Amino acid sequence: MIGPRIEEAARRLGEAPAYLYDLPALDEHAASVRAALDGVELYYAVKANPDPELLRVLAGHVDGFEVSSGGEHAHVAALFPGKPLALGGPGKTDAELRLPCHRLHVESPNELRRLLATGREADVLLRVNPDLPVEGAALTMSGPFGMDEAGVAECLPLFGRRVRLRGLHSHLASGLDAPALLALARRLLDGEHAEVNLGGGMAVSYAAPRERFDWAEYGRGLAALNRGGRTLRVEPGRSLTAYCGYYVTRVVDVKRVRGKAYAVLLGGTHHLRTPVTKGHDQPFGVLPTGSGPGLDGEPVTLVGQLCTPKDVFARDVVTSARVGDTVVFAMAGAYAWNISHHDFLMHAKPAFHYLRL
Ligand SMILES: *Cc1c(COP(=O)(O)O)cnc(C)c1O
């Protein structure tokens, strides 16, 4: 689970808890994704992880960034002036609708009317919410996102010289494999639109970290579908940055309570909320740096320092753990630190370290 380079870096950190980002690994991964998607524009969905160090690495590989708020827009525009931005997200304010961007993803007919009322020029993709089955997806984005056929029909007559319709955008679900995403592409490329953004949501398996989304299959499939030479764009988040992040911490206590074994770790899910929101065991490795009391070879639940039973990283995982051991959680590079409730209990914030290019 934890390779020798990360193990060595985690041993050298000293302080815990800390985030450790493997920038060379991110660079290599982004380059391979870029290479697999020949002829397809690649944007990064910044909400997965807006850390500037990661964005700097990604900027060398992506055609642009997808931002979902005025805050993300300001952050990315300041870091990469002139880099194309696609602005999306439900419930945009009038101020957000005025922000300069390469593409604006409009979520509803009323939002389009408010955009027109600003008087600005804009190149728009309509976000559609197609009725495609998304079996096996981790999180489907039906519900309020985008619009159905009736919403699109209501928008079409409103476009004009200043606010131009460029095409369609859709972000179907989180956790899709290449065939599911190709089914979406088939549907959206059915129409006449010059430009189609197929969103993100490429599957990341926390249960089987070595299983990776098949970028080569997706790229070949998109190339085969797009014979008409239209502009195709994707905007993955999680599948680009999840693998490069690690949360490194230490065992501070071990105990048995009513027959169950626990290892209490410094920090908690207020630093790494991912296992709580996704309901999974966060993949991890234990480095035997400790010499205190231990648990060995029995099912152990790894918990943090928060005063809530929800503060669980992994349940009943068979492992050895001693007080002082280093625990390295993997796949902590997306929807991890930036979605966590940092101020709950007012514990110290983690340190941030980067393996550099
Ligand atoms: C969240 C989101 C993405 C990225 O999704 P991932 O699952 O992180 O790949 C892309 N586009 C839109 C519109 C989103 O909301």
The ligand as an SDF file (V2000), in Angstrom:
LIG
                    3D

 15 15  0  0  0  0  0  0  0  0999 V2000
  -17.1860   17.6320   -8.6950 C   0  0  0  0  0  0  0  0  0  0  0  0
  -17.2840   17.8920  -10.1350 C   0  0  0  0  0  0  0  0  0  0  0  0
  -16.2930   17.4270  -11.0090 C   0  0  0  0  0  0  0  0  0  0  0  0
  -15.1700   16.5150  -10.5550 C   0  0  0  0  0  0  0  0  0  0  0  0
  -15.6850   15.3100  -10.1150 O   0  0  0  0  0  0  0  0  0  0  0  0
  -14.6730   14.1160   -9.6580 P   0  0  0  0  0  0  0  0  0  0  0  0
  -15.5920   13.0590   -9.1660 O   0  0  0  0  0  0  0  0  0  0  0  0
  -13.8180   14.6930   -8.6000 O   0  0  0  0  0  0  0  0  0  0  0  0
  -13.9090   13.7360  -10.8700 O   0  0  0  0  0  0  0  0  0  0  0  0
  -16.3760   17.7790  -12.3270 C   0  0  0  0  0  0  0  0  0  0  0  0
  -17.3930   18.5570  -12.7920 N   0  0  0  0  0  0  0  0  0  0  0  0
  -18.3760   19.0100  -11.9860 C   0  0  0  0  0  0  0  0  0  0  0  0
  -19.4540   19.8450  -12.5390 C   0  0  0  0  0  0  0  0  0  0  0  0
  -18.3640   18.6970  -10.6360 C   0  0  0  0  0  0  0  0  0  0  0  0
  -19.3340   19.1300   -9.8380 O   0  0  0  0  0  0  0  0  0  0  0  0
  1  2  1  0
  2  3  1  0
  2 14  2  0
  3  4  1  0
  3 10  2  0
  4  5  1  0
  5  6  1  0
  6  7  2  0
  6  8  1  0
  6  9  1  0
 10 11  1  0
 11 12  2  0
 12 13  1  0
 12 14  1  0
 14 15  1  0
M  END
$$$$
